[in-house]
Amino acid sequence: MSGIDDNPTDLDELERLALLAIARLLRNQEEPQDDFFREMEELTQEYGLVPPYAAYITLLSTQSHTSDDAAQRLGPGPPREVPTRPTVRDQDYQTAANFESALWQYYKLTGVLVPDELLKECQRRLRIATPGSNSEQKAQRQLQFLDGIHRYRKQRSISFASEQPIGLWADAEQVDPTESMQSKGNRFWAVLIGNDAYPGSPLGGAINDANLVQSFITTYLSVPNDHIRLLRNAKRDTIVNALYDLRDNPDIQRDDNILSAADYFQTPAANQGSQYYSLPRLLSFRWRAAFTRGHCSQIKSETWDADISSFVQLAACQDFQLAEETNVDQDSPHANVSRYSRRERLVNPRYGRFTWALICILKSTLGVNATYASAINSMGVLGPMQVPVVVGSRKESRLWFE
């Protein structure tokens, strides 16, 4: 991918090929043809596709697409296996992945490619682009591509997870907290939120997760109890007020560590059965005393251009996946929750796979001198549709910004 910055034409060509590849990948999903037409029409309208991209999609929607290996099976005689030859789908996905990597480099993002981070940067560029300019059209096309690969991965997330390395954290040696770790407890503040009582879709591990994090930070980091706000099955107003109280706390000094751990529940997960659960997120940042209350008419979502220079976010899975909870045998401190079996012993409490794995890592040799990124890398795959992610410009910092 070297030379992308110096040769924008190369990036444009990669973009053209990637858009074609994504259109073909979406075309080949196992869905009714009418759904494909609707999908392409939505993409065209949503991103205002300009020629020749709209023409490509129209062409693909009216033509059948047969992979090379499938074509060989249509001849006379028994089907011929060609396991070593990449399919057109494989080649298209590789083309899309190459352009994704090129965009990561073009945007001058560093470290391991994180799809969420790449998407947010593309959205930011689109927001600041001059209306009607070439840069706006380019950002629209790039956003269309990222949306397409997101949709494809969401539909094929089991295969995506199988490509990721499985972590060895369960076999790591557990260690006692060090004096250095515990000496900083007075500089920590935390809001921990665990909600199991979602209407119609109750969970089983969110409160246990919050309790587990509280136990860790009081035991291993010696954080005083009066520095921690633990909310169980709290209503929205209670949660918002707790965050405001944290922000307005006069006892919090510059460079104090702030920890927020919460579950973010997405309603569609309820349709997947009780095994699938909320999306735990852990936010760690250094206090800069730069917040002002002011007037806020609404909380922004996708269009919020957050300053990520002072915080790091750990999330239980990619945004196109589902996080899981599992029953954990607490008598086995190295319980490996990355196994995909759904057999559970009801006598054991439920925890989020992510939270349990993270706390095990932080209590082990893997947590010694670890960075936020290395802690996530130690997890590997936690389930067939769960690959944890770390986001933030300081993700390579030592844990707790030491």
N, C-alpha and C positions, 0 to 999 in steps of 0.2 A: 504493500500500500504506500510505499515511499513515493514522494513526488506529487501527491494529490494536491497539496497547497499550491505548487508551482504550475500544475496543469489542470485548470478547471474543466477543460474539455474532457479529460479522462473521467472526472467525477460526473459530468453530464452524461457520458456514455454509460457509466456504471448505473446511474439513476434510471436511464431509459430501460436498460436490461432488467434492472431490479423491479421496476413497475410491471413490466411484462411478466416476470417470473411470479410476482405476488398474485397478479390477476389469474395466471394459470393455476397456481396452488389453490386459490380460493375456488376456482372453477371446478377443481377435481375433488372438492370435499363431497362427502356422501350426504348430499342434500338434494331436494327436488330442484329441477331446473328453474322453476319460477322463483325460488329463493335466491338463486344466483343472479337472475335479472334484477331482483329487488335490491340485492346487496350492491351490485355495481351502480345502479341508479342512485342509491343513497350516497355512495362514495363520490360519484360525479357531482351531485348537488351540494354535498357537505363541503367539499374542498374546491368547488369551482374549477374542475379540471379543464385545462386548455388543450387544444390540438397540439401534438398528435395523440396525447394520452387518452382522451375520450374515444378517439377512433380506434386505438388498440383494444380498449375494453369492449367496444361494440363488436369488433371483429372476433374477439375471443368468445363473446357470448353467443355468436351465431355459428361457430365452428366446433366440431368435436375435437377433443384432444386425446391422443392415444400415446402412451409412453412406448419407448422403443422395445422394452422387454415384453410388454403386453402385445405388441404387434407380432412378435415372433411366435406368440402362442396361438395366433389366429390361423396359422397354416395347417395343412393336412397332417394327420398323425397325432401322436400323443403330445401333450404340452412339453415344451423344452425349458428346463430350468436354466436361468442365467444369473445365479446369485452374485457373481463377482462384478457384473456390469452395473454401473450406477443407473438408476431410472431417471426419467426426465424430472420427476418430482425431486429426487435427490439433487440433481443438477440445478434446478430452479431454487431450491432452498439454499444451496451453497452460493448461488448468485446473489440472493437476497442478503445472506449473512455477510458476504464480502462488501456489499454496499453499506450495510449497517456499520461494519468496522471502519469503512472509509469515512462515513459521516462522523463517527466518534473522533477520528483523527482530524478531520476538517474543522470540527468544532473546538479542537484543541483541548479535549477532555483527556484526563490522565487515568492511569490504573486500568484495572480490568473493566471491560465494557459492561455497563449496567443499563439495560433497556429503559428502566424508569427514568434514570438520569438523562439519557439521550433524548427521550420524549419531551421532558420538561425543558431542555435547552432548545429544542426545535420549536416548542410552543412559545418560548420567550422571544426567539428570533422573529417569529411570525407577528407577535404583538408589537414589536418595535419597528417593523418594516414599514416603509412609506406606502400607503395605499396605492395600488396600481403599478407599483415598481416591479422591476425584474426580481429584486430580492424577495418581495412578497410572493410572487408566483413560484419562485424556487422553494421558499419555505413551505408553501402550500403543497407542492408536489412531495417534498420530503416528509411532511406530516402525513400525507396520504399513504406513502410507503410505510411509515412506522405504524400507522393504524392498521394497514393490511397485514404486516408481519405479526402484529399483536393479535389480530383476530385468528390468524392461522395457528399461532402457537397456543392460543387458548383452546382451540378445537383439538389440537394435537399435543396437549400438555403432558400426557403420560410418556410419549416418545421423547419429548424435550427433557423431562426429568431423567430418563434413562441414560441420556448422554452426559449427565453431570456426575462428578466423582462422589462416591459415598464416603462420608467422613469417618475417621477412626477415633472420634472423641470418646466413645463409650469405653474404650480400652485404656484411656489415659489415666495415669496415676493421680489420685486425689492428694492434695497437699493442704496443710494448715495455713491459715491467714498469716501474713508476715506483719512485722511491726510497722513497716513502711506503709502497707495497705491501710492498717487500722489508724495510723496517725492522722489521716486526712478526713476522718469521719465527720468532724465538726464543720467541714467545708462542703458538705453534701446536703442537698435538699431534694425531696421527692414527692411526687403525686402519683399514686398507684391506683389504677382503676380496674375493677373486675366486675363485669356484669354477666350473670348467668340468666337472669329473668327477662329474656326477650319474649314479647307476646307471641304465642303460637309456635315459637322455635327456641325453647329453653336449651341452654348449654349446660355442660357439666364441669368444665375445667377453668373458666375465666377467673372465678374467685380464688380457686386454688393457685392459679398462676400468680395473682397479685399477692397472696399470702407467701408464696415461695420467694418472690422477689424481695418482699419485706424482710423475711427471715435472712436472706443472703446479705442484704445491705446492713442490717443491724449486727449480724454475727461476724461477717468477713470484713466489712468496711467500718464497723463501729459507728454507724450513723445514729445519732440520738433519736429516740422515738418522737420527740417534739419537732423534729425536722421532717417528719414523714406524715403525709395525709393519705390514708388508706380509705378508698371509697368502694363499697360493695353494693351492687344493684342500685346504684345512684341514678337519680333523674338528671336530665340535661342541665337544669338550672344549678343543681348542686355541683356538677362537674365544672361548669363554666365559672362559678363563683370560686371554687377551689383553685382554679388556674389564675384567676384575677388576684386572689389572696397571695398566691405564690409570687406573682409579678410585683405586687405592691408591698411585699414584706420588707420592712426597713432593715431587718437583721441580715439580709442576704448581701454579701459584699462582692465587689468586682472580682472575677475569676473564680467564684464559688462554682461548684459543679451542681447542675440541675438535672434530675433524672425524672422522666415521665414514662410510665409503662401503662399501656392500655390495650384493650381489644377493640378492633374495628370490625363490626359485624356487618356482613353483606347479606341481605335477605335471600338472594338466590341460593345461598349455601344451604338453606333449610331444605331445599328440594333434593339435596344429595344424600339425605339420611343423617342421623345423629353423629356419624363418624366425622363429618366435616363441620368445621367450627369457625370461630371468629378469626380475624387476622391480627394477631398480637403485634404491636409495634413498640419499640423501646427507643425513646428519644433522649439523647445525652447532649448537653451543651454547657458552655461556660457563660456565666452571667456577665453581661456587658453594661447593664443598667441603661440600655438604650431604648427601652420601650416607653411609650407614652399612651395614656388611656385614650384621650381624644374621643372623637365621634366615629362610630362604626355602624353603618346602616345594615350591613350584612357581612357574614363570613364568606370570603371568596373561596372558590374551590380550584378548578382547573386554571383559572386565569390569575391566581394569586402568584405573584413573582416573589417568592420567599428568598430572603437572604440566607444562604446555606453555609456561610463562612464560619459560623460559630457553633453549629450543631452537627451531630451525626445521627442518622436514623437507621435502626436495625429493624427489618420487617421479616415476618415469618415465611413469606413466599413472594414470588414474582406477582405482579398485579394481574396476570392472566391465569393464576392458579388458585387453589383452595388450600388453606391451612387445616391441619387435622389435630384432634386431641386423642389421647390414648390413656388406657388404664396403666398405671406404673406401679410396679412392685418396689416399694421404698426400702425393702430389706436388701435389695440388690442395687447398690449405689451406681453400678455401671450399666444399669438397665438400658438396653439398646432400643430406643424407640424408632429407629430408622427401618426396622423390619416392616414389611408391607402387610403382614397378616392382620386380619380383622378379628381374630379370636382374642377375646378379652376375659379377664377374671374380674367379676363385678365386685369382689372383696377389696380391690385396690382402687384408690382414688384416681380421678381423671385429671390430666394436665395437658396443656398444649405441648405438642412435640417440640416446638421451637423453644418455648420457655424452659422446659425440662433440660433440653440439650444445652441451651445457653448457660444455665446455672451450673450444670456439670462441667462445662468447659472452664468457666470462671473459677471453679473450685479445684481445678486440676493443673498439672504442669503446663497444659496448653494455654492457661490463663496468665502464666508468669511472663511478664514483659510483652504481653500480647497487644496487638493493635485491634481496633474495631474490625478492620478488614480481615485480619488473620483469625479472629474469633469466628467470623461467619464462614471463612474458608474451611475451618476445622469441622464445621457441621456437615458439609457436603449435602447430600440428598436426605430429606427427612420423610419422604413419602412419595408415592407414585406421581403426585401432582404438587409437590412442595419442595422448592429450592429457595432457601433464604437469601436475602439480599441486604446489602449495606449501601447507604446513599449519604453523600455529604462531602464537601471539599476537604474535610479533615479526617476522613475515614482511615487514613494511614497513621493517624496519631495514636500514641499509646492510650490504652484504656484510661478513662477518667482524665484524659489530657495531661498526663504526668510529664 
